[in-house]
Amino acid sequence: MAWALADRPEQLDAAIAARPALISISFGPPESYVGRVRQAGIRVTAQVGTVEEARRAEAAGVDLVVARGAEGGGHGRGEVATLALLQSVLDAVAVPVVAAGGIAGPRGLAAVLAAGAVGAWVGTALLGCTEAGTSATARRRLFDAAETATAYGRVFDVAQGLRWPAEYGGRALRNAFFDAWHDRLDELAENADAAEQLRQARAAEDYDTAVIYAGEGVGLLRSERSVAEVLAEFGRAEDLLRRF
Ligand SMILES: Cc1cc2nc3c(=O)[nH]c(=O)nc-3n(C[C@H](O)[C@H](O)[C@H](O)COP(=O)(O)O)c2cc1C
């Protein structure tokens, strides 16, 4: 999270020390950090939600950009949907482009590969996996959720006093807490009771109040599977592409 690195530069040091194949620096200007990652011999990317962000990331020296549309789960921009964003970003930058947001199975992967993406970046599709840290209660909610079950906003960040920049909201399963506060954010920021309610709900796994981050692809999750099974199913994108 680029916005957090200014105060916590040791987070990037720790990420570099772990020697991953790729480091993603998103949600804020990446230029102060990209050089250090590259000098360490590690590839670097940024998730972008607009063409302007994509151009800025490319100019900063990222190896690839992730065009991440508003359907995606967790944090990101909520302005442009994946397909429209992907087409514009592919036209705007020369570095490889990975697509993200709402890609939860082989059909979605085939679609973005056909458009020119080099791959897909996936979050929600893995949330129900055996290997995920998702609690049993949250998992059930995810499997019951339709594609219409998510909402985008800043409620959960404001309630917890997290300093996410306003343009990076979060997409999560819509619940009673979100509905109660989404149009009263200023009031929520001052409300210590609501913050405490959220903290207790998280401990009690009460997801009418606590947040479960997920994107619109949640409608495709039906039952618990291993990551290997989910990835094998993504592999069917090849068969779909061969039909043309
Ligand atoms: C539960 C959850 C946690 C996430 N945490 C992070 C994170 O820590 N850092 C990050 O860059 N993106 C995070 N994301 C966003 C993903 O990197 C990605 O943009 C998104 O999952 C893609 O859309 P999809 O959920 O429709 O697959 C998270 C997404 C989810 C669903």
The ligand as an ORCA input file, in Angstrom:
! r2SCAN-3c Opt
* xyz 0 1
  C     -10.018    -10.441      0.792
  C      -9.186     -9.614     -0.142
  C      -7.999     -9.048      0.340
  C      -7.197     -8.269     -0.506
  N      -6.041     -7.751     -0.018
  C      -5.227     -7.046     -0.843
  C      -3.970     -6.548     -0.380
  O      -3.602     -6.727      0.783
  N      -3.201     -5.871     -1.244
  C      -3.575     -5.650     -2.540
  O      -2.831     -5.045     -3.289
  N      -4.772     -6.085     -3.000
  C      -5.581     -6.784     -2.183
  N      -6.793     -7.246     -2.669
  C      -7.220     -6.875     -4.022
  C      -6.694     -7.883     -5.021
  O      -5.286     -7.686     -5.174
  C      -7.351     -7.733     -6.382
  O      -7.341     -6.393     -6.831
  C      -8.786     -8.210     -6.456
  O      -8.990     -9.309     -5.616
  C      -9.144     -8.563     -7.878
  O     -10.521     -8.709     -8.059
  P     -11.337    -10.051     -7.701
  O     -11.459    -10.040     -6.209
  O     -12.636     -9.838     -8.392
  O     -10.557    -11.234     -8.194
  C      -7.594     -8.045     -1.843
  C      -8.784     -8.627     -2.313
  C      -9.572     -9.406     -1.489
  C     -10.836    -10.025     -2.051
*
